Amino acid sequence: LVVYLRCPYPILEKRLGDLKGRGVVIKDGQTLRDIYEERCRLYERYADVTVDEGAHGIEETLLLLMENIPVKKGMG
């Protein structure tokens, strides 16, 4: 199951702060915006579930996620 927690770029940029300190690998000449745009396209293409979480806190995001994840028979 591929889950895409969609977040607007300005919020993500603020959350990440120091990229090197967070272990984000960036190629020479590449920016955070470049990575963001590349990964957004991939997640939009391959995600089974997408949750818009940018303006939500952790608890709200979790509730949205739980509402959107399909439950298979025999589980839960």
Secondary structure as UniProt FT lines:
FT   STRAND          3..6
FT   HELIX           9..16
FT   HELIX           19..22
FT   TURN            28..29
FT   HELIX           32..46
FT   STRAND          49..52
FT   TURN            54..55
FT   HELIX           58..68
FT   TURN            73..74
//
